[in-house]
Amino acid sequence: MTLLNPLQLTDWRRTISKVYADIRATNQDPQKLQASWAMFRSVKDGLFWNHPMTPLMAEQQALTDSAPFYDYDPEFAVWGTFNTDVLQYTLETQLAADGIFSYTRVAEIDFELKGKAYHLNMFWIDGYGGALYLPFGDATNGKTTYGGGRYLYDAIKGADLGTHGDQILLDFNFAYNPSCAYNHLWSCPLPPAENKLELMIEAGEKAFPDT
């Protein structure tokens, strides 16, 4: 991606950061969390259809007036245990526009979903500042959701659902597509094999319609 207007990109990130701050303020209350999800969708649609930094092309915007999502399902909102007693390793991905994207495993998140135990690896984006990063894949990829997987945390861009002690919120209703899911002009890292869940996460953003 070519940076066309730094101020416009800054405005986009400010808006996203404000939304996630509001989510964190309500994440202890399931009913308020669902209301925050509705706000999240509304803001996302406003950015995608009205902001100059949208990843959508005009022909994509003409297909629909909102990003497709599963209905909110509270069963997919769980708290996981953030365990930092793990072997750290670093992964690298070559991005066409940005060069090498490097991220390091810093924790394992243990959680239960639909009565079964699972875990996902939490990564830290290397480089200046750094940030938590949680990409994941599941059995809906390539069917109802983007084939490359989705993101739940990318704190360098403001996407941070919040923590409480050693607990971290995994509300998959907020799962969203990387920008490359919409437009080939964008490049983005995809979830590594170790973060592919075998179950179907029928929550969060679906695949965008083909043009």
C-alpha positions as CSV (number, residue, x, y, z in Angstrom):
1,M,0.0,0.0,0.0
2,T,1.2,3.5,-0.8
3,L,0.8,6.1,1.9
4,L,-1.3,8.7,0.1
5,N,-2.2,11.0,2.9
6,P,-0.8,10.6,6.4
7,L,-3.4,12.8,8.1
8,Q,-6.2,10.7,6.6
9,L,-4.6,7.6,7.8
10,T,-4.2,9.1,11.3
11,D,-7.8,10.1,11.3
12,W,-8.8,6.4,10.5
13,R,-6.6,5.1,13.3
14,R,-8.0,7.6,15.8
15,T,-11.5,6.5,15.0
16,I,-10.6,2.8,15.4
17,S,-8.8,3.5,18.6
18,K,-11.8,5.3,20.0
19,V,-14.1,2.5,19.2
20,Y,-11.9,-0.1,20.9
21,A,-11.5,2.2,24.0
22,D,-15.3,2.2,24.2
23,I,-15.3,-1.6,23.9
24,R,-12.8,-2.0,26.7
25,A,-15.0,0.2,28.9
26,T,-17.9,-2.2,28.6
27,N,-16.2,-5.6,28.3
28,Q,-17.2,-6.7,31.8
29,D,-20.9,-6.5,30.9
30,P,-22.2,-9.0,28.3
31,Q,-25.2,-6.8,27.4
32,K,-23.1,-3.7,27.0
33,L,-20.6,-5.7,25.0
34,Q,-23.2,-6.7,22.5
35,A,-24.2,-3.0,22.2
36,S,-20.5,-2.1,21.6
37,W,-20.4,-4.7,18.8
38,A,-23.3,-2.9,17.1
39,M,-21.4,0.3,17.4
40,F,-18.2,-1.3,16.1
41,R,-20.1,-2.5,13.0
42,S,-21.6,0.9,12.4
43,V,-18.3,2.7,12.7
44,K,-16.6,0.1,10.5
45,D,-19.3,0.6,7.8
46,G,-18.9,4.4,8.0
47,L,-15.2,4.2,7.5
48,F,-15.4,1.6,4.6
49,W,-18.1,3.5,2.7
50,N,-17.2,7.1,3.5
51,H,-13.5,7.5,4.5
52,P,-10.9,8.3,1.9
53,M,-8.6,5.6,3.3
54,T,-11.1,2.8,2.7
55,P,-9.6,-0.5,1.4
56,L,-12.7,-0.9,-0.8
57,M,-12.8,-0.1,-4.4
58,A,-15.8,1.7,-5.9
59,E,-17.2,-1.4,-7.5
60,Q,-17.0,-3.2,-4.1
61,Q,-18.8,-0.4,-2.4
62,A,-21.6,-0.7,-5.0
63,L,-22.2,-4.4,-4.1
64,T,-23.5,-3.7,-0.6
65,D,-23.8,-1.0,2.0
66,S,-22.3,-2.9,5.0
67,A,-19.6,-5.4,5.7
68,P,-21.2,-8.9,6.1
69,F,-21.1,-10.3,9.7
70,Y,-22.6,-13.2,11.5
71,D,-25.3,-12.2,14.0
72,Y,-23.9,-11.6,17.5
73,D,-23.6,-14.8,19.5
74,P,-22.6,-14.4,23.1
75,E,-21.3,-18.0,23.1
76,F,-18.3,-16.8,21.2
77,A,-17.4,-14.2,23.8
78,V,-15.0,-15.8,26.3
79,W,-12.2,-14.9,28.6
80,G,-8.9,-16.7,28.2
81,T,-5.9,-17.1,30.4
82,F,-2.8,-15.2,29.2
83,N,0.1,-17.5,29.9
84,T,3.6,-16.0,29.3
85,D,5.5,-19.2,30.4
86,V,6.0,-20.3,26.8
87,L,8.8,-20.8,24.4
88,Q,9.3,-17.7,22.4
89,Y,10.0,-17.8,18.7
90,T,9.9,-15.3,15.9
91,L,8.1,-15.5,12.6
92,E,8.7,-13.4,9.5
93,T,6.5,-12.7,6.5
94,Q,7.6,-10.8,3.4
95,L,5.1,-8.1,2.6
96,A,5.1,-6.6,-0.9
97,A,4.8,-3.0,0.3
98,D,6.4,-3.0,3.7
99,G,9.2,-5.5,3.5
100,I,9.7,-8.1,6.3
101,F,7.0,-8.2,9.0
102,S,8.4,-9.8,12.1
103,Y,6.4,-11.0,15.1
104,T,7.3,-13.0,18.2
105,R,5.2,-15.5,20.2
106,V,5.0,-14.1,23.7
107,A,2.1,-16.0,25.3
108,E,-0.4,-18.8,24.9
109,I,-4.1,-18.0,25.6
110,D,-6.0,-20.9,27.0
111,F,-9.8,-20.8,26.8
112,E,-12.9,-22.9,26.5
113,L,-15.4,-22.7,23.7
114,K,-18.6,-24.8,23.4
115,G,-17.4,-27.0,26.3
116,K,-13.9,-27.8,24.8
117,A,-10.5,-26.5,25.6
118,Y,-8.5,-24.6,23.0
119,H,-5.5,-22.3,22.8
120,L,-4.2,-19.6,20.6
121,N,-0.7,-18.1,20.5
122,M,-0.4,-14.4,21.2
123,F,2.3,-12.6,19.3
124,W,4.1,-9.3,19.7
125,I,4.8,-7.2,16.6
126,D,8.5,-6.5,16.5
127,G,9.9,-3.1,15.6
128,Y,9.4,0.3,17.0
129,G,6.9,0.4,19.8
130,G,5.5,-3.1,19.2
131,A,2.0,-4.3,20.0
132,L,-0.1,-7.4,20.7
133,Y,-1.1,-9.3,17.6
134,L,-3.6,-12.2,17.4
135,P,-4.4,-13.6,14.0
136,F,-6.3,-16.8,13.8
137,G,-7.9,-19.3,11.3
138,D,-10.8,-21.6,11.7
139,A,-12.9,-24.1,9.8
140,T,-15.1,-21.4,8.2
141,N,-12.1,-20.0,6.2
142,G,-12.7,-20.3,2.5
143,K,-16.3,-21.1,3.1
144,T,-18.2,-18.3,4.8
145,T,-15.1,-16.3,5.9
146,Y,-12.0,-15.1,4.2
147,G,-9.8,-18.0,3.2
148,G,-6.6,-16.5,4.7
149,G,-8.0,-16.1,8.2
150,R,-9.0,-13.2,10.4
151,Y,-7.6,-10.9,13.2
152,L,-8.8,-10.4,16.8
153,Y,-6.0,-8.2,18.1
154,D,-3.7,-5.8,16.3
155,A,-3.0,-3.2,19.0
156,I,-0.5,-1.3,16.8
157,K,-3.6,-0.2,14.9
158,G,-5.8,0.2,18.0
159,A,-7.6,-3.2,17.8
160,D,-7.5,-4.2,21.5
161,L,-10.5,-5.8,23.2
162,G,-9.0,-5.6,26.7
163,T,-7.6,-7.6,29.6
164,H,-8.4,-8.1,33.3
165,G,-5.5,-9.3,35.4
166,D,-4.2,-12.4,33.5
167,Q,-7.4,-12.7,31.6
168,I,-7.9,-11.5,28.0
169,L,-11.1,-11.1,26.2
170,L,-11.6,-13.3,23.1
171,D,-14.9,-12.1,21.7
172,F,-14.8,-13.6,18.2
173,N,-17.9,-11.5,17.3
174,F,-15.3,-8.8,16.8
175,A,-13.1,-10.9,14.4
176,Y,-12.3,-8.9,11.3
177,N,-10.7,-9.4,7.9
178,P,-7.2,-8.1,7.1
179,S,-7.2,-5.4,4.4
180,C,-5.9,-7.8,1.8
181,A,-9.2,-9.6,2.0
182,Y,-10.8,-6.7,0.1
183,N,-8.1,-5.4,-2.2
184,H,-5.1,-7.0,-3.8
185,L,-3.3,-3.6,-3.6
186,W,-2.9,-4.3,0.2
187,S,-0.5,-6.9,1.6
188,C,-0.9,-8.3,5.1
189,P,0.4,-11.2,7.2
190,L,-1.9,-14.2,7.6
191,P,-2.4,-16.5,10.6
192,P,0.4,-19.0,11.0
193,A,-0.5,-22.8,11.1
194,E,-0.3,-23.0,14.9
195,N,-3.2,-20.5,15.2
196,K,-5.6,-22.5,13.0
197,L,-8.6,-23.7,15.1
198,E,-10.3,-26.9,14.0
199,L,-13.8,-25.7,14.9
200,M,-16.0,-23.4,13.0
201,I,-16.0,-19.8,14.5
202,E,-19.4,-18.7,13.2
203,A,-19.0,-15.2,14.5
204,G,-17.4,-12.0,13.4
205,E,-16.9,-10.7,9.9
206,K,-17.7,-12.9,6.9
207,A,-16.0,-12.9,3.5
208,F,-16.7,-9.8,1.4
209,P,-18.8,-10.4,-1.8
210,D,-16.7,-11.0,-5.0
211,T,-16.7,-8.2,-7.5
